Amino acid sequence: MQSNKCFYRVTKKGTVIKVVNEIYLRDDIPCGHDSCVECKKKLEKRTTVEDRVLLSNEISSLNGTKVLVLDTNVILHQIDLLEDPTIKDVVILSTVLDEVKNQNRSISNRIRDIVKDADRRFYVYSNEYSKFTSIQRETGETPNDRNDRAIRSAAEWYRSHLHRYNIKVLLITNDKDNLKKAKALGLDCQTIQDLVFELSDKNPSLVDKLSDPSEDHIKDTDESKKFQFLEHKPLSVLTEEIKNGKLVQGVFRTSITNYREATVSDRANERDILIQGIDNINRAVDGDIVAIELFEESKWNAPSTIIMLESEGVEQDDDSIAKDAMVANKKPTGRVVGIIKRNWKPYCGAVEFKGDGSNQSTGLHFLFFIPVDKRIPKIRIKSRQVSNLLGRRIVVAIDQWDKNSKYPSGHFVKDLGPLGDKETESQVLLLQFDIPHHPFGASVMKCLPSPDIMDRVTPADMVGRKDLRKECIFSVDPPGCTDIDDALHIKELSKGVFEVGVHIADVSHFVQEGTAIDEEAASRSTSVYLVDRRIDMLPGELSGNLCSLMCNVDRYAFSCIWKITADGEIINVEYTKSIIRSCASLTYEQAQIKIDDKSQNDQIATNLRHLNNLAKVLRKQRFDRGALMLASPQVKFKTEEHGGDPSDVEIYQLRETNAMIEEFMLLANIWVAKKIYKHFPGCAMLRRHPTPKKSSFELLTKLIENKGFTFSTNTSKELSESLDSCNIEGDPYFNTLCRIMTTRCMSPAVYFSSGSVPYEEFNHYGLASEIYTHFTSPIRRYPDIIVHRLLATAIGVSSVSLNLDNKTISSLTENNNFRHKMAQYAGRGSTQLHTLIFFKGRKSVEDAYIIRVKANAFVVLVPRYGFEGTVYVSDPSKASSFNYNHDDQTLTNGALTFRVFDKVTVEIYVDDSKAHDQKLRINCINPNINFIPSDDFDSNNLDDILNQKDEQKDLKKENKKEINKPIENNISTTVTKKSNTKKEKDNNSIAGKEEKEKEKEKSKKVRKQPSKESNAAPLETTATIKKTNKKIKTK
Amino acid sequence: MSKLSYISPEGLRIDGRRANELRRINIQMGVSNRADGSAYYEQGNTKIIAAVYGPREISVSGQSIFDRAIVKCEFATSSFSTTERKPQQKTKGDRATTEISNLVKQAFESTIQTHLYPRSQINIYIQVLQSDGGLKAAAINASTLALIDAGISMKDFVCAVSTSCIDGVAVLDLNHIEERSGGPDCLLSIQPQIGGVISLNMDSKVPQDLFESVLELGEKGCKKIFSILSDQVKKYSTDLISNQLKI
């Protein structure tokens, strides 16, 4: 049977066209239930065995005696609930899936993931293509109503179809109208709440996962007193006003140091717009796409210089801070008037529970959830199992943010583990920085070659490979390294001429383009190194065995072999795939000892010395070109036992051999970059470090010149020389400090595709190289794999792949840069976490250097432990006893002045007064500051205390009101149902009415939102078009 | 990643077909009395009329070949055949239409037994009434029917179908939405009874490992089309005979 789907669509130009698409209605779509024989027979008649085998991998089937059919709004709002494994035997209709996809792509992906899991028994029924359930839209029917009807019609079919097998079909919908109509049809239906309460006997945590968008808002009679945000403008108005330039659209970025300040970058005018204060931020959350209105120029302001991390209450005296912070360089300011797209994700954090937990351990409570990410506001959640949440790291998702609520409301998603636990907190880091850390899937593992493949190398494998197994090749790595991706060899060809080879693991041999393993690696993009663990980019079998260039085994490699004179002049270069057999895996320390110990004169020792001498020559050349020696504080944790808590921290020691290996890796990277750029000028994967703007060094220059040094930043060479000259007698750390701070002034290096940037901008500033790429660590970086493929194609050993162009490489680099950044953040976070664990229970007094000064605090770096922290000198909302000078970056209080580079003595200890937010406290004890932040930082502030009280009052009020709320009622009825009074049931339906009313409103609202991003035709236009058609006719 | 999903994980395409299914085919032969042979061909929402004139005298002298007939083809899309109206331009003579007419011409030059009609020409006129993807294939199939209706001797039918692979799955008989998916559009036309491949056109690259399955699917599709066409031809000719007997 065939029918046509036709609808009207407005094109980009604004003309209206009629679109007609053919639809084939089938009678062979199975209902998906195991006990239904009829459907299976039909399907078998129509399809071949192979088709079915292909499909059965992806499709799970139902088998319970009760089957749930879900409405769209249930999926949209309750996805976290649906992810709970208790819920089984669910039919997802294709109508519903399409609607979900148009509304929210990420939810659509999540539901697809559930469907893939065979244990969950979620079945997708393509009702739109079924002869039995497909319906045509009637005249005058809105698309929403039509879809609701389609859902009902499918549910009805299911009921009649499964009736003979005694299987109950239950339609779950929170749309009141739909519920009513379904009941009229005689369908069994329920709201999701009812269903969950039925199930909650077995699994009480289900209730917490229930998102409750229909929540009643406490209507305060005194509107003026009640906190209220400005109403958001509807999307249609926003798009209109953005188009005519009244509003600016951009991504909302909350400041890392001050949660009440944010920037939105205005792409059109290339400037950042500042948003200050809670009212102006108007419920935007970091990452949202917002529309902002600019203030007139008189209100423009400079970014605040206050560090404010504690999101305690909303203070009224914002102005005083603003005045305090007034400085010369003003920025345009504005306020958020509407949200174009929310970027709400599940957030990790912990609950803050202020009430006394003794007598309130049962029943529904409002709690505040404090996210780990300081840029995210507190989230209000409801829970029945407060005792289970206290002291746990949990994940919470935001549901909504009302205009008269200070905080967004959300619901519980997942419990990660106890607070402060190393395992849990590492988990949090991975989630927070969006690092894919799930175990490798079956399809990925299927791509792995057998582990003994390297023992059976056949001549066929050797085609295009050079046999270098006879060479004396060795690797030098940190101790305990299992993923060895580089090895070296050196040979003196004649007096003063050497052959040097850098051999890199041939990962691209095992990771073929387009395979599941390749896609997985591309999305992970990098291995992530945390202090106590490593999240691999490739499965352990590859990274720790087959690719790892371990000693005394045959391994495939990609080699770069130079002929080089003792003066560092390169005569010849050869790139080739090879097979090698490393004869020694050394650690940096072992190699250093071999070089230094004159009594050792074996081949490896002499070769190491040759390499070291050559590296020194190359290194000197590089610095003569103007390469920078930069520094960053790196520490190493010592643990007593494997996986235990850190027992000591030491600065990572760099030896001569580190520099030696680095030198040859740089050489390989540069030469490979040249080669691939020559062959692929439009799509080579390269890496560049942009030349910093002069302005970014301004402040640092001033500070260093204050210290009495000349500091020139015109070229990298001058900068390098200036840095060398910054030495203070008796303070050897000053030089390192200068280098660290210089590093901070520069933007990080990025991957890019050679086709998207002009050649002049290819340069790598820090290395003073014209061109650079990453070639040497394919086991732990994806860009290197791409570079390997490019190089293999360039030397003609593999064929050009289909999608090799600027666009694909560019999109790859984007992901690589993002993942790289996230991996670094996570690594840093992990170091912080371990520092925190280390300091637990000890108090330490250390020297520290001031590296940044703000109005109410300064930031110090503690060289001994390589971390930095903030020392507060005054409360942000109180008049400071210190005078802040922005130009000089100083804080003065009488005779006491804090300057950048000053050495102070600090006391470090862990502040565990707040269980949900343990942190390192640093107090300055020499010179001594009177201000010592008490346990609760903001409680010094009277206003805040009041605020908190108000908050608690609010909470109590809400808790009380809650009793009257329908949800509570539902519970009580289910609990007391056993007493079986009909009255209560009636009560339930009456009380529930109001709630359902709201629910319906909400669900309508959600549906009506025109889907901006989706490609589908906005069906809403149909009605208006028909009207215009009529007009034309009457004319 | 493509925005639209062209094949759902349940194995259904956007119009409800499975990957290896053809669209509905509707045929009517002898639709135009003036032409020597004609056929109306419908495949899904693609609707085409083909008319054949000839064998007849060479219109431009000098083109004639002494031992065989020449085949000429004119392909045109009607201005109302698609939804989105471009400003009216020439419907014939542009690159796309020339390409299709050449394709049809070549397909039939090798299939018509041209040596039976020396010093003459055969004209095929193809007019697209409604376009919904698979134009080339439909044009070839329609021409086959029109030529049969005209009674011109051929070695075999020519049956064509478009195939592609979308998201790694070989897909048969694309409609216009699928044609815009960016996947390769691969036209296969074969002589189903003799078993020869007449033409294989590809618009973009097909991964080598998938090519086999695409080709195999196309062949199956062509055979299926052949069985539909030959059924219709048989039915049409029996009708003709019974009509003649009545007279």
Interface residues (C-beta under 8 A of the other chain):
Chain A: Q2 N4 T11 I17 K18 V19 V20 N21 E22 I23 Y24 L25 R26 I29 T47 D51 L54 L55 E58 I59 S94 R112 V115 K116 V124 S126 E128 Y129 L802 N1015
Chain B: K3 L4 S8 P9 E10 G11 L12 I14 D15 G16 R17 R18 N20 E21 R23 R24 G44 N45 T83 E84 R85 D132 N175 I177 K205 P207
